[in-house]
Amino acid sequence: MKGERKLLDKDTIVSLLEGLRKRETEEITIAKEDFLDFRSVLVKEPDFKHFRGIAQHGGSVIYRFLNEPRS
């Protein structure tokens, strides 16, 4: 695919999620091109419902970690 880039591998994604869990970072922004790879790892996490994704104009998503799981 033209313009396709793959910046996030599984280890990087797990590291980003761990940073949110430990409150080392408040939020992360995932580019549209990386969303499917990121989400495939995220949904397998046992605390998946603690992560909140907020879609942005243009296709990127901002993720934050919540103290309480979303419903």
C-alpha positions in Angstrom: 0.0 0.0 0.0 1.3 3.4 -0.9 2.5 5.4 2.1 2.0 2.5 4.5 4.3 2.5 7.5 4.7 0.1 10.3 6.3 1.8 13.3 4.9 -0.2 16.2 5.8 -3.8 16.8 4.3 -5.9 19.6 7.1 -5.2 22.1 6.8 -1.4 21.5 3.0 -1.6 21.9 3.3 -3.5 25.2 5.8 -1.0 26.4 3.5 1.9 25.6 0.6 0.2 27.4 2.8 -0.5 30.5 3.8 3.2 30.5 0.1 4.2 30.7 -0.6 1.6 33.4 2.3 2.8 35.6 1.3 6.4 35.0 4.7 7.1 33.5 2.8 8.8 30.7 -0.7 10.4 30.8 -1.7 9.5 27.2 -0.4 8.1 24.0 -1.4 9.0 20.4 -1.7 6.1 17.9 -1.6 7.0 14.2 -4.2 5.7 11.9 -1.7 3.5 10.2 -0.8 1.8 13.4 -4.3 1.4 14.9 -5.1 -2.1 13.8 -1.7 -3.5 15.0 -2.1 -1.6 18.3 -5.6 -2.7 18.9 -4.8 -6.4 18.2 -2.4 -6.3 21.1 -4.6 -4.1 23.4 -7.7 -6.3 23.2 -5.6 -9.3 24.6 -4.6 -7.4 27.7 -6.4 -8.5 30.9 -7.1 -4.9 31.9 -8.3 -3.9 28.4 -11.4 -2.1 29.7 -9.2 0.3 31.7 -7.9 1.8 28.4 -10.0 4.5 26.8 -9.4 5.5 23.2 -10.6 8.9 21.9 -10.8 9.1 18.1 -9.3 12.2 16.6 -10.0 14.0 13.3 -7.9 12.3 10.7 -7.9 8.9 12.1 -5.4 9.0 15.0 -6.6 7.8 18.5 -5.5 9.1 21.9 -5.4 6.4 24.6 -5.5 7.0 28.4 -5.6 4.6 31.3 -8.6 4.8 33.6 -8.7 3.9 37.3 -12.1 2.3 36.8 -12.9 0.0 33.9 -15.3 1.4 31.3 -18.6 -0.3 30.9 
